[in-house]
Amino acid sequence: MTAHGELTLAGGPDVYWFVGGPLDGRVQTREPSEPAPATVRYMHLHDGPKIVHHYDLHEVAGHGGEYRLREYGG
């Protein structure tokens, strides 16, 4: 937090948000020195067939980013 009470991400962990699909709204943090994977694969296992979702990283201002659900053409 700055002297004026403003929040800042400087010096803290990088923050990654998940957008879309079953992980929508989930937040993940990692240390800036720990590289984030370009793609995250989420596999949903249940009694039926396995369902796989892919999330692609979109960097945001050097302090984390968004993992957006990959859209497949159809």
Secondary structure, DSSP 8 states (H G I E B T S, - for coil): --TTS----TTS-EEEEEESGGGTT-EEEE-TTS---SEEEEEE-SSS--EEEEEEEEE-TTSEEEEEE-----
